[in-house]
């Protein structure tokens, strides 16, 4: 049985660590490079870096900050934000990332997933999905809709169908980020996460809503997902990586412990 992974998310805006609630009211809260180093030293399994305004601002990712973070951590590191072409993805990998994380650009141009997978291997390609609850319709039978550009643009695409399509195109992993749960610290969106896990065969990472270790235990045990993403719970110093892992271990969830 594989260990469940604990992944920290660094949302970066203008070179600073930022955090929002439901993708709005974004505040700067610190230095992403220092936080990356702190989490790595505390036993984090993996790190995700999102340049959260690159897509909406129609600009390239801040490659210098990517390089600075990469120099401080020696764990799997994935990067997203403003990656529109295979060349964009290549620059990020050359800057020190192990994986590229595509979102808005992949929705607009699904072939980006296939091209990146062919160029770098499926293990390097992570498809991030920003998802919001909506009314069930013929176009969105699950009641979960894909939204792009940092939560600004609903696309009329069913999230479960997009997850399946992403796997078919060559994504090696999915991040399922619930906009409704984002930053609330009230728990992950279990129904959405479980539905995606059941629809695909590749690893699924739950994102959005983790506020205490019990929330991570609930999503890892209750949905079959492979990993949980955390942000606020560690950014504000409420829990350390090791405290969260100890709780998971004590509740029978296999994690990599540092002794």
Residue frames as qw, qx, qy, qz and C-alpha x, y, z in Angstrom:
[[0.000, 0.887, 0.461, 0.000, 0.00, 0.00, 0.00],
 [0.419, 0.462, -0.022, 0.781, 1.45, 3.34, -1.04],
 [0.250, -0.415, -0.444, 0.754, 1.86, 6.09, 1.54],
 [0.135, 0.892, 0.422, 0.094, -0.55, 8.99, 1.31],
 [0.495, 0.220, -0.013, 0.840, 1.17, 12.24, 0.41],
 [0.161, -0.843, -0.328, 0.395, 0.99, 15.59, 2.17],
 [0.475, 0.386, 0.292, 0.735, 1.47, 18.44, -0.31],
 [0.126, -0.673, -0.266, 0.679, 1.77, 22.13, 0.52],
 [0.413, 0.691, 0.440, 0.397, 0.50, 24.72, -1.93],
 [0.281, -0.440, -0.027, 0.852, 2.25, 28.04, -2.43],
 [0.325, 0.815, 0.443, 0.185, -0.06, 30.51, -4.18],
 [0.460, -0.315, 0.072, 0.827, 2.22, 33.30, -5.37],
 [0.257, 0.883, 0.362, 0.155, 1.19, 36.79, -6.48],
 [0.169, 0.931, -0.187, 0.265, 3.77, 39.42, -7.48],
 [0.485, 0.442, -0.637, 0.405, 6.50, 37.26, -5.93],
 [0.257, -0.323, 0.604, -0.682, 4.78, 37.02, -2.53],
 [0.115, -0.212, -0.967, 0.076, 2.96, 34.15, -0.85],
 [0.394, -0.117, -0.043, -0.911, -0.79, 34.84, -0.99],
 [0.020, 0.245, 0.958, -0.145, -4.00, 33.24, 0.27],
 [0.378, -0.159, -0.254, -0.876, -7.64, 33.73, -0.66],
 [0.382, 0.182, 0.799, -0.427, -11.02, 32.47, 0.48],
 [0.588, 0.552, 0.584, -0.091, -13.10, 30.98, -2.34],
 [0.583, 0.311, 0.357, 0.661, -10.65, 32.62, -4.78],
 [0.035, 0.842, 0.156, 0.515, -11.43, 36.18, -3.59],
 [0.455, -0.870, 0.118, -0.151, -10.14, 38.54, -0.88],
 [0.875, 0.174, -0.211, 0.400, -6.56, 37.52, -1.63],
 [0.337, -0.923, 0.184, -0.027, -3.98, 38.70, 0.91],
 [0.551, 0.552, -0.547, 0.304, -0.17, 38.65, 0.87],
 [0.791, -0.590, 0.011, -0.160, 1.05, 36.57, 3.79],
 [0.660, -0.598, 0.394, 0.227, 4.80, 36.05, 3.43],
 [0.133, 0.670, -0.645, -0.342, 7.84, 34.88, 1.51],
 [0.945, 0.161, -0.078, -0.274, 7.26, 31.76, -0.63],
 [0.597, 0.489, -0.596, 0.224, 10.95, 30.83, -0.70],
 [0.130, -0.405, 0.695, -0.580, 11.26, 30.86, 3.11],
 [0.777, -0.060, 0.308, -0.546, 8.03, 28.89, 3.50],
 [0.865, 0.335, -0.347, -0.140, 9.13, 26.30, 0.97],
 [0.372, 0.451, -0.713, 0.388, 12.35, 25.73, 2.90],
 [0.400, -0.294, 0.573, -0.653, 10.50, 25.53, 6.23],
 [0.881, 0.064, 0.115, -0.455, 8.04, 22.93, 4.97],
 [0.755, 0.415, -0.507, 0.041, 10.76, 20.87, 3.32],
 [0.169, 0.424, -0.734, 0.503, 12.78, 20.78, 6.52],
 [0.527, -0.165, 0.514, -0.657, 9.66, 19.75, 8.47],
 [0.368, -0.017, 0.930, 0.011, 9.10, 16.64, 6.36],
 [0.601, 0.504, 0.084, -0.615, 6.77, 17.74, 3.57],
 [0.737, 0.117, 0.638, 0.188, 6.33, 15.14, 0.80],
 [0.423, 0.408, 0.523, 0.617, 5.75, 17.45, -2.14],
 [0.045, -0.543, -0.162, 0.823, 5.35, 21.12, -3.02],
 [0.366, 0.632, 0.582, 0.358, 3.07, 22.89, -5.51],
 [0.173, -0.398, 0.003, 0.901, 3.73, 26.44, -6.71],
 [0.307, 0.696, 0.609, 0.226, 0.97, 28.41, -8.46],
 [0.121, -0.094, 0.080, 0.985, 1.51, 31.83, -10.02],
 [0.202, 0.520, 0.784, -0.274, -2.14, 32.70, -9.41],
 [0.291, 0.787, 0.170, -0.516, -2.45, 35.74, -11.68],
 [0.248, -0.328, 0.663, 0.626, -0.31, 34.66, -14.64],
 [0.230, 0.375, 0.834, 0.333, -3.26, 33.30, -16.63],
 [0.069, 0.848, 0.499, -0.162, -5.69, 36.12, -15.86],
 [0.112, -0.827, 0.163, 0.526, -2.97, 38.73, -16.54],
 [0.813, 0.575, 0.074, 0.048, -2.01, 36.90, -19.76],
 [0.088, 0.841, -0.529, 0.069, 1.67, 36.87, -18.84],
 [0.722, 0.228, -0.638, 0.144, 4.40, 34.29, -18.37],
 [0.783, -0.552, -0.268, 0.101, 5.15, 32.69, -15.03],
 [0.154, -0.913, 0.356, -0.126, 7.70, 34.33, -12.68],
 [0.903, 0.215, -0.341, 0.148, 10.52, 31.98, -13.58],
 [0.235, 0.555, -0.547, 0.581, 13.02, 33.63, -11.19],
 [0.570, -0.400, 0.412, -0.588, 10.84, 32.82, -8.16],
 [0.977, 0.062, -0.107, -0.172, 10.43, 29.24, -9.42],
 [0.682, 0.431, -0.467, 0.363, 14.20, 28.90, -9.52],
 [0.108, -0.538, 0.526, -0.650, 14.62, 30.35, -6.03],
 [0.811, -0.252, 0.251, -0.464, 12.09, 27.89, -4.56],
 [0.943, 0.231, -0.238, -0.007, 13.64, 24.95, -6.45],
 [0.428, 0.542, -0.557, 0.462, 17.03, 25.76, -4.93],
 [0.305, -0.447, 0.529, -0.654, 15.62, 25.38, -1.42],
 [0.819, -0.080, 0.375, -0.427, 13.73, 22.08, -1.63],
 [0.139, 0.371, -0.888, -0.233, 14.75, 18.54, -2.53],
 [0.439, 0.277, 0.807, -0.282, 11.33, 16.94, -2.84],
 [0.277, 0.457, 0.699, 0.475, 8.98, 16.68, -5.86],
 [0.005, -0.516, -0.145, 0.844, 8.05, 20.21, -6.91],
 [0.331, 0.517, 0.684, 0.395, 5.32, 21.08, -9.42],
 [0.075, -0.370, -0.020, 0.926, 4.67, 24.49, -10.92],
 [0.243, 0.595, 0.710, 0.286, 1.65, 26.07, -12.61],
 [0.014, 0.834, 0.235, -0.499, 0.35, 29.39, -13.80],
 [0.269, 0.823, -0.226, -0.446, 0.58, 30.88, -17.28],
 [0.354, -0.265, 0.827, 0.347, 1.86, 27.69, -18.94],
 [0.630, 0.533, 0.109, -0.554, 0.39, 27.83, -22.45],
 [0.711, 0.564, -0.392, -0.148, 2.88, 25.93, -24.59],
 [0.955, -0.084, -0.144, 0.244, 5.34, 23.05, -24.38],
 [0.476, 0.492, -0.247, 0.686, 8.10, 25.67, -24.45],
 [0.379, -0.671, 0.184, -0.611, 6.62, 27.34, -21.34],
 [0.927, -0.351, 0.008, -0.128, 6.57, 23.96, -19.62],
 [0.841, 0.239, -0.205, 0.440, 10.16, 23.25, -20.63],
 [0.145, 0.654, -0.281, 0.687, 11.36, 26.53, -19.07],
 [0.649, -0.583, 0.175, -0.456, 9.75, 25.60, -15.77],
 [0.987, -0.122, -0.034, 0.098, 11.35, 22.14, -15.75],
 [0.657, 0.426, -0.216, 0.583, 14.73, 23.63, -16.60],
 [0.145, -0.702, 0.240, -0.654, 14.29, 26.06, -13.68],
 [0.003, 0.301, -0.835, 0.460, 14.14, 23.12, -11.28],
 [0.726, -0.031, 0.262, -0.635, 10.56, 21.82, -11.20],
 [0.275, -0.108, 0.950, 0.101, 9.90, 18.07, -11.48],
 [0.238, 0.520, 0.815, 0.092, 6.34, 18.49, -12.77],
 [0.078, -0.084, -0.194, -0.974, 4.32, 21.03, -14.72],
 [0.138, 0.460, 0.760, -0.437, 0.83, 21.94, -13.61],
 [0.045, -0.147, -0.476, -0.866, -1.64, 23.00, -16.32],
 [0.157, 0.471, 0.690, -0.526, -5.08, 24.45, -15.75],
 [0.370, 0.698, 0.192, -0.582, -6.70, 27.31, -17.69],
 [0.215, 0.567, -0.583, -0.541, -4.58, 26.89, -20.82],
 [0.101, -0.040, 0.986, 0.129, -5.39, 23.17, -20.95],
 [0.367, 0.538, 0.656, -0.381, -9.13, 23.87, -20.83],
 [0.360, 0.752, -0.088, -0.545, -8.76, 26.30, -23.73],
 [0.546, 0.570, -0.574, -0.218, -6.40, 23.98, -25.62],
 [0.900, -0.297, 0.265, -0.175, -6.70, 20.36, -24.44],
 [0.872, 0.406, -0.177, 0.207, -3.95, 19.27, -26.83],
 [0.005, 0.786, -0.488, 0.379, -1.48, 21.01, -24.51],
 [0.759, -0.397, 0.459, -0.236, -1.89, 18.02, -22.16],
 [0.952, 0.241, 0.172, 0.078, -1.12, 15.54, -24.93],
 [0.529, 0.746, -0.245, 0.324, 1.82, 17.57, -26.22],
 [0.236, -0.737, 0.520, -0.361, 3.37, 17.99, -22.77],
 [0.871, -0.229, 0.405, -0.160, 2.84, 14.32, -21.96],
 [0.887, 0.428, 0.028, 0.173, 4.52, 13.29, -25.22],
 [0.333, 0.796, -0.329, 0.383, 7.41, 15.69, -24.61],
 [0.109, -0.601, 0.603, -0.513, 8.13, 15.03, -20.93],
 [0.320, -0.081, -0.935, 0.128, 6.19, 11.89, -19.93],
 [0.470, -0.616, -0.477, -0.414, 2.85, 11.59, -18.17],
 [0.645, -0.442, -0.449, 0.432, 4.59, 11.52, -14.78],
 [0.315, -0.066, -0.066, 0.944, 5.56, 15.17, -15.34],
 [0.187, -0.310, -0.367, -0.857, 2.07, 16.41, -16.26],
 [0.021, -0.375, -0.760, 0.531, -0.41, 17.42, -13.57],
 [0.117, -0.499, -0.497, -0.700, -3.87, 18.63, -14.58],
 [0.019, -0.212, -0.572, 0.793, -5.31, 21.06, -12.05],
 [0.149, -0.537, -0.678, -0.480, -9.06, 21.54, -12.03],
 [0.097, 0.044, 0.399, -0.911, -10.75, 24.50, -10.34],
 [0.233, -0.364, -0.848, -0.306, -14.30, 23.37, -9.69],
 [0.257, -0.045, 0.335, -0.906, -17.46, 25.09, -8.45],
 [0.219, 0.374, 0.882, -0.184, -20.83, 23.58, -7.52],
 [0.277, 0.132, -0.248, -0.919, -23.65, 24.55, -9.85],
 [0.755, 0.180, 0.300, -0.555, -27.09, 23.38, -10.93],
 [0.496, -0.031, 0.830, 0.253, -27.22, 20.01, -12.65],
 [0.540, 0.593, -0.085, -0.591, -27.92, 20.40, -16.36],
 [0.932, 0.350, 0.099, 0.003, -27.57, 18.31, -19.49],
 [0.508, 0.725, -0.349, 0.307, -24.14, 19.88, -20.07],
 [0.041, 0.488, -0.686, 0.537, -23.10, 19.55, -16.42],
 [0.750, -0.292, -0.510, -0.303, -24.78, 16.35, -15.15],
 [0.609, -0.121, -0.610, 0.492, -22.57, 16.08, -12.06],
 [0.296, -0.916, -0.261, -0.075, -23.43, 19.57, -10.82],
 [0.553, -0.623, 0.189, 0.521, -19.73, 20.46, -10.73],
 [0.548, 0.823, 0.109, 0.099, -18.40, 22.94, -13.29],
 [0.699, -0.016, 0.052, 0.713, -14.87, 23.75, -14.47],
 [0.004, 0.992, 0.104, -0.068, -13.90, 27.41, -13.87],
 [0.754, 0.196, 0.007, 0.627, -10.73, 29.02, -15.22],
 [0.220, 0.631, -0.057, 0.742, -8.67, 32.22, -14.88],
 [0.157, 0.114, -0.618, 0.762, -8.39, 32.02, -11.11],
 [0.046, 0.452, 0.802, -0.388, -12.09, 31.38, -10.53],
 [0.151, 0.410, 0.009, -0.899, -13.24, 34.17, -12.82],
 [0.471, 0.301, -0.456, -0.692, -14.59, 32.34, -15.88],
 [0.696, 0.053, 0.665, -0.265, -17.10, 29.44, -15.73],
 [0.040, 0.357, -0.742, -0.566, -16.72, 27.20, -18.77],
 [0.788, 0.167, -0.011, -0.592, -19.90, 25.13, -18.93],
 [0.581, 0.325, -0.746, -0.032, -17.78, 21.95, -18.76],
 [0.866, -0.440, -0.091, -0.220, -18.62, 19.08, -16.43],
 [0.215, -0.759, 0.602, -0.122, -15.75, 18.49, -14.00],
 [0.777, -0.165, 0.606, -0.046, -16.04, 14.70, -13.99],
 [0.800, 0.554, 0.212, 0.090, -16.00, 14.52, -17.77],
 [0.255, 0.895, -0.338, 0.139, -13.02, 16.87, -17.88],
 [0.517, -0.576, 0.630, -0.072, -11.14, 14.65, -15.43],
 [0.853, 0.157, 0.495, 0.056, -11.71, 11.65, -17.68],
 [0.601, 0.789, 0.022, 0.125, -10.64, 13.65, -20.73],
 [0.096, -0.877, 0.464, -0.077, -7.49, 14.81, -18.97],
 [0.681, -0.324, 0.655, 0.040, -6.47, 11.23, -18.24],
 [0.805, 0.455, 0.372, 0.087, -7.18, 10.19, -21.84],
 [0.398, 0.901, -0.122, 0.122, -4.98, 13.03, -23.13],
 [0.744, 0.298, -0.406, 0.439, -2.03, 11.96, -21.00],
 [0.276, -0.731, 0.327, -0.532, -2.16, 13.69, -17.62],
 [0.540, 0.121, -0.793, 0.255, -0.40, 11.63, -14.98],
 [0.246, -0.330, -0.683, 0.603, -2.13, 13.17, -11.98],
 [0.125, -0.695, -0.429, -0.563, -5.11, 15.39, -11.13],
 [0.118, -0.113, -0.512, 0.843, -5.51, 18.17, -8.57],
 [0.189, -0.631, -0.666, -0.352, -9.17, 18.66, -7.70],
 [0.171, -0.047, -0.350, 0.920, -9.55, 22.10, -6.17],
 [0.095, -0.707, -0.698, -0.055, -12.97, 22.98, -4.80],
 [0.092, 0.441, 0.014, 0.892, -13.58, 26.72, -5.12],
 [0.561, -0.632, -0.284, -0.454, -16.48, 26.39, -2.66],
 [0.828, -0.486, -0.198, 0.199, -14.19, 24.97, 0.02],
 [0.609, 0.405, -0.163, 0.662, -11.05, 27.00, -0.81],
 [0.166, 0.387, -0.328, 0.846, -9.67, 28.83, 2.21],
 [0.595, -0.547, -0.186, -0.559, -12.71, 28.10, 4.37],
 [0.082, 0.355, -0.830, 0.423, -10.82, 25.62, 6.61],
 [0.688, -0.085, 0.320, -0.646, -14.12, 23.74, 7.02],
 [0.700, -0.029, 0.714, -0.005, -13.11, 20.50, 5.34],
 [0.069, -0.211, 0.726, 0.651, -12.54, 19.15, 1.84],
 [0.679, 0.233, -0.083, -0.692, -15.31, 18.64, -0.72],
 [0.460, -0.202, 0.864, -0.038, -15.66, 14.90, -0.23],
 [0.710, 0.473, 0.472, -0.224, -18.42, 14.25, -2.78],
 [0.480, 0.826, -0.234, -0.183, -16.52, 15.94, -5.59],
 [0.080, -0.641, 0.762, 0.044, -13.21, 14.29, -4.70],
 [0.591, -0.020, 0.797, -0.125, -14.76, 10.83, -4.48],
 [0.705, 0.614, 0.266, -0.237, -16.52, 11.27, -7.83],
 [0.363, 0.802, -0.453, -0.137, -13.25, 12.15, -9.56],
 [0.300, -0.450, 0.839, -0.055, -11.37, 9.28, -7.88],
 [0.671, 0.194, 0.692, -0.180, -14.02, 6.84, -9.09],
 [0.626, 0.733, 0.099, -0.245, -13.92, 8.25, -12.64],
 [0.433, 0.768, -0.471, 0.022, -10.17, 7.93, -13.31],
 [0.958, -0.125, -0.176, 0.190, -7.29, 5.53, -12.69],
 [0.491, 0.459, -0.294, 0.679, -4.51, 8.10, -12.16],
 [0.380, -0.311, -0.563, 0.665, -3.61, 9.63, -8.76],
 [0.125, -0.791, -0.359, -0.480, -5.96, 12.33, -7.44],
 [0.329, -0.025, -0.440, 0.835, -4.97, 15.14, -5.07],
 [0.188, -0.799, -0.570, -0.036, -7.71, 16.73, -2.95],
 [0.322, 0.088, -0.106, 0.937, -7.47, 20.51, -2.58],
 [0.231, -0.441, -0.161, -0.852, -9.45, 23.20, -0.82],
 [0.648, -0.547, -0.209, -0.487, -10.79, 23.37, 2.71],
 [0.758, -0.118, -0.536, 0.352, -8.22, 21.71, 4.96],
 [0.205, -0.802, 0.118, -0.548, -8.40, 23.44, 8.35],
 [0.541, -0.561, 0.561, -0.279, -7.34, 20.76, 10.84],
 [0.031, -0.347, 0.926, 0.147, -5.74, 17.31, 10.71],
 [0.502, 0.252, 0.764, -0.319, -9.14, 15.63, 11.03],
 [0.579, 0.661, 0.016, -0.478, -10.11, 17.08, 7.65],
 [0.280, 0.574, -0.726, -0.257, -7.13, 15.42, 5.98],
 [0.253, -0.087, 0.950, -0.158, -7.91, 12.11, 7.64],
 [0.577, 0.443, 0.500, -0.470, -11.51, 12.36, 6.40],
 [0.579, 0.673, -0.213, -0.408, -10.62, 13.01, 2.77],
 [0.166, 0.513, -0.834, -0.115, -7.77, 10.48, 2.62],
 [0.268, 0.015, 0.935, -0.233, -9.84, 7.74, 4.24],
 [0.472, 0.459, 0.568, -0.494, -13.21, 8.63, 2.79],
 [0.550, 0.703, -0.060, -0.447, -12.56, 9.26, -0.90],
 [0.909, 0.121, 0.299, 0.263, -9.66, 7.05, -1.95],
 [0.344, 0.917, -0.168, 0.108, -7.58, 10.04, -3.06],
 [0.853, 0.153, -0.250, 0.431, -3.81, 9.69, -3.08],
 [0.427, 0.006, -0.255, 0.867, -2.82, 12.98, -1.47],
 [0.122, -0.884, -0.445, 0.077, -4.16, 16.09, 0.22],
 [0.368, 0.493, -0.019, 0.788, -3.08, 19.64, -0.48],
 [0.395, -0.730, -0.420, 0.368, -2.72, 22.07, 2.43],
 [0.297, 0.592, 0.043, 0.748, -2.27, 25.84, 2.56],
 [0.310, -0.733, 0.054, -0.604, -3.90, 27.94, 5.29],
 [0.875, -0.462, -0.133, -0.050, -3.54, 25.22, 7.92],
 [0.806, -0.156, -0.039, 0.569, 0.27, 25.48, 7.70],
 [0.336, 0.588, 0.076, 0.732, 0.76, 29.01, 6.33],
 [0.313, -0.762, 0.013, -0.567, -0.70, 30.58, 9.46],
 [0.157, 0.433, -0.751, 0.473, 1.26, 28.34, 11.83],
 [0.747, -0.305, 0.130, -0.576, -1.72, 26.50, 13.30],
 [0.949, -0.142, 0.283, 0.015, -0.17, 23.09, 12.62],
 [0.084, -0.639, 0.674, 0.361, 3.20, 21.86, 11.43],
 [0.649, 0.314, -0.596, -0.353, 3.72, 19.28, 8.72],
 [0.279, 0.165, -0.913, 0.249, 4.87, 16.76, 11.33],
 [0.349, 0.080, 0.606, -0.710, 1.83, 17.38, 13.58],
 [0.715, 0.292, -0.111, -0.626, -0.49, 16.69, 10.66],
 [0.592, 0.310, -0.734, -0.126, 1.41, 13.55, 9.69],
 [0.010, 0.139, -0.870, 0.473, 1.41, 12.31, 13.27],
 [0.574, 0.161, 0.377, -0.709, -2.37, 12.64, 13.42],
 [0.745, 0.344, -0.364, -0.441, -2.75, 10.73, 10.16],
 [0.389, 0.304, -0.857, 0.147, -0.37, 8.02, 11.37],
 [0.201, -0.056, 0.759, -0.617, -2.24, 7.72, 14.67],
 [0.665, 0.283, 0.269, -0.637, -5.46, 7.23, 12.72],
 [0.755, 0.076, 0.647, 0.073, -4.16, 4.34, 10.68],
 [0.596, 0.800, 0.031, -0.070, -3.24, 6.26, 7.53],
 [0.829, -0.089, 0.183, 0.522, 0.10, 5.30, 6.03],
 [0.212, 0.971, -0.080, 0.072, 2.35, 8.35, 5.66],
 [0.704, 0.322, -0.328, 0.540, 6.10, 8.91, 5.48],
 [0.517, -0.851, -0.093, 0.023, 7.13, 9.82, 9.02],
 [0.417, 0.637, -0.432, 0.484, 10.37, 11.50, 10.05],
 [0.798, -0.557, -0.222, 0.067, 11.75, 10.04, 13.26]]
